[in-house]
Every structure is written in C-alpha cells, then in structure tokens.
Amino acid sequence: MPHFGFVDETRISREAATLLRAKLHLRCGRRRVREGKDAAGLATLYDALLSGMRWHILMTPRLKEALGSNDPGERLENDRVVVALMRQAGILDGAFPWEHFQGLVDQALMGKKGAFDRQAVLVWVDDVMTRLGVMPFDENELPAENPATF
C-alpha cells in the first residue's frame, strides 16, 4: 500500500496515522485510476475512504462514543460498523453510491474488466473526503510519491 515506508505508526497518534494513510491512499488511488490501473486504483481509493471515515469517527466525540466501550478498536476496524456510523452521521447520505462503489472494487479485484466512469468515481470520492474533513489538503505536505511502487 502507498503508505508503507512513509509512516511509522508507532511514532504518531492513531488519529494522525489514520489521516495520513487516508491522504496518501487518496493521492495514489487517484493516480492509479487515471493511469487505468483499475483494480489497484479502486482498492486504494476504497482504503482511503475507510481510513478517512475511521479518522472522522476518531475525531468526532459522539461517533467515537457510538463505538461503545467494549473493544472499540475492533469495531473501528469493522467496515460495516464504520459505514453504518457514516450513514448515521449523514456523511453517506445516498449521494455517494457506496454499494455500487463496493461492487466496482470487488469486480476489479476479481479481474473482471467492467466499464465505469473514472471521472465520476473520482468526483464521488472527493465529495466524501471533503465531507469527512480529509480534503482539502496540501499534497506538498505529504512525502514525495514514488510511482515506481506500482
């Protein structure tokens, strides 16, 4: 993944690491989709979105409380719990076709070549990342990208 080698998650807070992961994966996922590397790009954007959602939960007291006190870390790693909290918070309000996006990711990862509107996907992802507070950000503040990683 795009953050390997850039982030020593033992040296920064969970919140900071999650936000950095979201930004790095967003940048790399966009590039991969623009380059036509659909499976890698969609999977990276999926991870960026989930990382952004997790960061938003960690930074929003009422959402963090909604995880409960019984192993909140495990619940935070459960994609279904995260998506449900985002729906509850109005972040995923139907404007972003979450199930459709998941289907695109699944198909791409299974090697099925399906046509999809790359630009629409990038617009959807940017919209959600803006709602989460991940965007806007200055990409110059991120470590330099090494496109040779894939």
N, C-alpha and C positions, 0 to 999 in steps of 0.2 A: 504494500500500500504506500501511497505517496508520503506518508509521514515517517516511515521507517528511516532511521538515521538522522532525522531532524529533531525529534522530540525525545528527550529523556524524561519520561513521565514521572520518574521518582524525584525529580528536582523541581517540579512545579505542581501547583494545586490541581486537583481533579478538574475543577472548573476551567482553569487556564488550558490544560491539556486537551480537554474536550472541545473547547472553542478553536484552538489551534488546529486540531485534527479536522474540524468542520471546514475551516478556511483552506487548508492545504488540499483536502479532498475535493472541495468545490473547484478550486483553480485547476487541478489536474483532471478532474472529471470533465470539465468544460472542454479542455484541450483535447482530450481523448475523443469526445463526441464529435467535435469539429473535424478531427482527423479521420473520422469514420471507424474508429475502434469501438464499435457499439457495445460489445459485452463488457469490456473493461471500463469504458466511459460511464455506462449506465450503472454498473455495480459501484463505481467510485462515487457517483452522484448520490446513489442510494445511501451509502455510508456517510457521505457529507450531510445529507438531510437528517439521518438518525442522530449523528453527532451534534448537529445544530439543535435538534429537538431536545436531546439529553442536556445540553448546556442550558437551554432555555428553562427546562424543568429545575435544574440545579440553582438557577439564578432567580427563580420565582417562588417565593416562600409558600404560597398556597398550593402550587403544583408539587413542590418538594414534599410538603406535608401530606399530599394526597398519595404519595408512595407508601405511606404508613411507616411505622417504626419496626415492623417485623421484616428484616432483611431488605431495606430499601435499595441497596446496591444491586441485588439480584433482580428486583423489579425494574430498576432503571435499565438493565441490560435486556429486558424482555421487550422486543419490538412492538408487540400487541399492546402492552401497557403504555408504552410511550405514545403510540399513535392514538390510543383512546384518550390519553390526557391532552393531546394536541387538539383533538376534536372537542373535548370538553372546554378547552380554553378558547376555542374559536379560531385557532391557527389554521387547522384543516377544516374549512367551512364548506367544502364542496367545490370551491373554485379550483382547487388543485385535485386532479383526478388520481387520488392515491392508489386505488385498486388497479387502475389502468397502468399507472407507472410501475407498480409491482409486477404486473403481468409482462410489461416490456422487459424489465430486468430479468425475470425468470426465463422468458423465451430466449433472450440474448445469451444468458449463461448456459442454456441447454444447446446452444449452437444453432438455434432456429433463426434464419435471416428473415426478419419481417420489416416491412417498410414502416417508418414512423417519422414524424415531423421533428427533426432535430432542434430546429429553432424554437418550436412550441415547448418542447421539453425544457430547454434552457431558460425560457421565459418563466415557465411554471416553477422551476427550481429557484430561480432568482426571487420570484414573488414570495415563496415560502421562507427563504433565507432572510428576506427583508422583514417579513412579519415576525420572525424569531429574534431579530435584532443582530443577527450574524453579519448582515450586509447593511450598509456599505462598509467596506474596509479598504485600506490601502495595501494593495498586493506588494508594494515595495517594502513593507514591513515584514514580509514573510521571507524565510530563507529562499535563496535562489532555487528555481526549479531545475531539475536535471531530466529533460525529456528523454534521455537515453535509457531511463529506467524502464520504459516501455513505449 
